[in-house]
C-alpha cells in the first residue's frame, strides 16, 4: 500500500468540501480531497446563495462562473402561496399571497447598497459540478471522487493516519496528514472522533421529488418557489412547496423539486409512481405526466455538533450543523465554515499563526451554526401560523376545510395577511445573512457596543466593529473602482486600512511585514478631493460614516474580510501596537494572553 504525506485531508466532495479545497489551493496549502461517490449530487437540494457566500466566491474568482449559470434575478424574485397552479375545482388557481425574496423586487436597492455581490440561485445539482471543475483545476490529481475513507486514527502527537480505498479498483492508499477536515455530512468522521450532535432529530419526515415537466402555462415568470395550501382531501398534510430548478428559468423552467411533509401516521410511502398522482392532485393539473428522476425521503433535524474541533479534526458543513431548508442557510453556512477554517489552516501551516488559532474556528463558527439551526427551525414552524390564521386544523373534514377557505378568500382577514407577511423571517432574512459577528476568537474587541439586531432578521446594519463582516463601500482611485472587500485579495493577506493622516500606520505595516513575516496590504482611504497618488477616495462618504476611525486611525481586516481590530486614532507606537495585535489575533503567544496585556 502506497503512502501519501499531505498537510490536510478533506473528506467529502459536496459544496463544503469542494469549497474548502478551492480555498486551500488559493492559499497555497497542499491537500487531498476524497469523496466516496463517483459524482456530485443527483438532487438539486440547496439552491439559494446569499450575498456573503457570493462575496466569498468573488474573492476566490468563482462568482462570475456561478452567475453565468444561475437564474436571472428577475426570474426568481418572489415566493408565492397558492391553492394550486391550475384546475377547475372550487378554489383552484387562487393566489393567497406574494412576497419579494432574496434581494429581488422591492428589496433590490437595499441589497445592492451593502454588498458588491447580488444573491444567486443555482441548484446544488449544477453548483457542485462547477465547484468540482475549479477544485480539480487548482489541485490537479488531488480531488478524488470514488475514493472512500475506510478508517483513521491519530497518534500521540495528533498526526492523523487514514486509509483510503479507490472504489473502482480496490486499491488502497495510506494518507498521513496533520489536519483532517470532515465535510462528509456527519456520517463518519465526527462520530469516529467522539463528537455528539446536540438537538432534535425527531422532526417530521419530508419527501422530495426531482422531476421534469412543462408547467409553462401556469408558472409565474418571477417565482422562485410556490407554496400550495388548499382544502383538498388531504387537508393540512396535503400542502407542499414547488421549487424551480432550471436549467432555464421563469415559465421556461423544465426541472423542479416538489417537497411534501409526510403526516406522522401516513400509511403510504411515496415512490416515483405514487408521487406523480400526488403531484397532479396538489398542482391541479390532472393530465400532467412528469418524468420523475428521483424521490428522496429525509427527516428534518435541528442539531449542532457539541464541538467543531476534536484534536486535529475539524467539522464543517452538515458534519457540524444540520437543519431544514428554511431560510436557505445550510449550504451558505457550510461555505462560510470552509472559508473561516481555510485561512487559519494556512496561517498555522506556514508558521504565521500559533496552534491555538485553530481553536477560534470553534469559538467563531459554532455560535453561528447554533443560531442558524434555531432560526431555520423557527422559520419552519412559523408556516403553521398561516394554517392557524386561515383557520385550518388537521382533524377537519373536507367540507369544513372548504368552508374555511371560502371565508378566507371572501375577506382575507388581517390576522391571516400578517401570518403570510411574517414569513419574511425566512425569505427576507438579510441581517441573518450578513449581520452575524464573532464575539470571541481571532480578534481584539474595542469595547464598543454591537449595533442592535433586527429581531425578525431583516434589517442589516453595517459596522466595522471587530468581529463583524467588513462593511462594503465602493472606493475609487485613478479611474478604478474596487470594494473595500477587494483590499485583502484572494490570498492569506491581512489589510490595514488607514485614514489620510495615517502615515505612521503605513510605516508600521512595512516594519511588521519585515519583522513578523505576515502579509499585510496597506490602503489609505480619504474622503477629500485632490488626494495624493495611491490614496483611495470615498465618494459616497460611507466609509467615513461606517469605519469608526478618524483620519489618523486604522482598521485591521482579516483574510476572510472580518474586522480583527480597530484603532479610532493614532497611538504612541503604531509599529508595536500592530505587532502586538497580530500576535494576539494569530495566537502566536500563549492563548491565555490578550492584547491588553
Buried (B, 14 or more C-beta within 10 A) or exposed (E): EEEBEBBBBBBBBBBBBBBBBBBBBBBEBBBBBBBBBEEBBBBBBBBBBBBBBBBBBBBBEBBEBBBEBBBEBBBBBBBBBBBBBBBEBEBBBBEBBBBBBBBBBEBBEBBBEBBBBBBBBBBBBBBBBBBBEBBBEBBEEBBBBBBBBEEBEBEEEEBBBBBBBBBEEEEEBEBBBBBBBBBBBBBBBBEBBEBEBEBEEEBEBBBBBBBEBBBEEBBBBBBBBBBBBBBBEBBBBBBBBBBBBBEEBBBBBBBBBBBBBBBEEBEEEBEBEEBBEBBBBBBBBEEBEBEBBEBBEEEBBBBBBBBBBBEBBBBBBBBBBBBBBBBBBBBBBBBBBBBBBBBBBBBBBBEBBBEBBBBBBBBBBBBBBBBBBBBBBBBBEBBEBBBEBBBBEEEBEEEBBBBBBEEBBEEBBEEBEEBBEBBBBBBBBBBBBBBBBBEEBBBBBBEEEEBEBBEEBBBBBBBBBBBBBBBBBBBEBEEEEBBBBBBBEBBBBBBBBBBBBBEBBBEBBEBBBEEBEBBBBBBBBBBEEEBEEEBBBBEBEBBBEBBBBBBBBBBBBBBBBBBBBBBBEBBEEBBEBBBBBBBBBBBBBEEEEEBEE
